[in-house]
Amino acid sequence: MDQYYMRQALTIAQYAAGRTSPNPLVGAVIVKDGRIVGQGWHRQAGTPHAEIHALSQAGELAKEATVYVTLEPCSHHGRTGPCADALIQAAVKKVVVAMTDPNPLVAGNGLKRLRAAGIEVIEGVLAAEAARLNEVFIKWVSTGMPFGVLKTAMSLDGKIAAHTGHSKWITGAAAREYVHTLRDTHDGILVGIGTVLADNPELTTRLPENGKNPVRIIVDSMACTPLTAKVVTDRQAATIIAASAQAPAERVAALRSRGVEVLLLEKTPQGVNLQQLFKLLAERRITSILVEGGATINASVLAANLIDKVHCFIAPKIIGGKTAPTPVGGTGADAVDQCIMLEDIATRSIGADLLLSGYITGREGRDVYRTCGRIGES
């Protein structure tokens, strides 16, 4: 029955997807005498954790009960108190944990505290599922870098636009709506200046209700973003422009006067130092970045090893044209056996389109993710 109740905890943890950053998604279920007497999930950073919600619902029934929690209970004082202490005070009998917390502030200390109090602890129940649930948190807290996701859409013959540049729409309405659910669950959305100049996008989340707008990040080495661009004028979300130190001072000042934050970064032959940019964003607790750019920026983030996961929509259309743009530009691999590979592939139909999702093979942070996911696996 451990897996049954842990699966319930994993399910409710997902209710807060995109809302807990920089904290992980966590669910907790309290069981006594074969029935659930309390359950809860972490809803937003700075608010009570999952265990606290579950204990509050269970009340006195928590005594001598079994608690199922998707991540090791915390043992440190942050914006909230230690959940391990709350479980001890509630006199629970047993705690079943999916995975230990990779956060150095916890890292097994919560479980040690529970065991020292005489509480039985079981680890590793549905560990792989728990690690996948918190892949963003694991990457950020373990490496100090955001989890990078590349989203692209192309025709059956690999084109993202016609040779004229016309691109609306490659995919159908259902796929485009799904993209907004992706935006809703990421901290930041990144494009290059070419996308801003060509499309003047809003880069916001447009869902029927309760959508969350990510921070908009524009890679624009010379600060060429027009002052009339929607990302400057609409005030729908914060906008960060990543420019180089060589950007004209008057352009930088003009953008800043409109309320846009401009970061001046090291200049590289390709534009700006993207590794430096991602590191700065991670320090600001931007834990996940959705890249929705064109061929140039896609090639740059891939070359900089900043992408962990890829979502590729494939539309049942043939556009043709040897000069029509493809999803990834740049020089490309010299040989097929040098290409970037994906693993853990998943496919699904969304309307008339196919969505292929996978993880970049050998990316930094994947070893940590896999270690977390292997805990308790048979």
Secondary structure, DSSP 4 states (H G I P E B T S, - for coil): -HHHHHHHHHHHHGGGTTTSTTSPP-EEEEEETTEEEEEEE--STTS--HHHHHHHHHGGGGTT-EEEESSPPP-S-SSS--HHHHHHHTT-SEEEES----STTTTTHHHHHHHHTT-EEEE-TTHHHHHHHTHHHHHHHHHSSPEEEEEEEEETTS-SS-TTS--TTSS-HHHHHHHHHHHHT-SEEEEEHHHHHHH--------SS---PPEEEEE-TT----TTSHHHHS-SS-EEEEEETTS-HHHHHHHHHTT-EEEEE-EETTEE-HHHHHHHHHHTT--EEEE---HHHHHHHHHTT---EEEEEEES-----TTS--S--SS--SSGGGS--EEEEEEEEETTEEEEEEEETT-TTHHHHHHHHHTT--
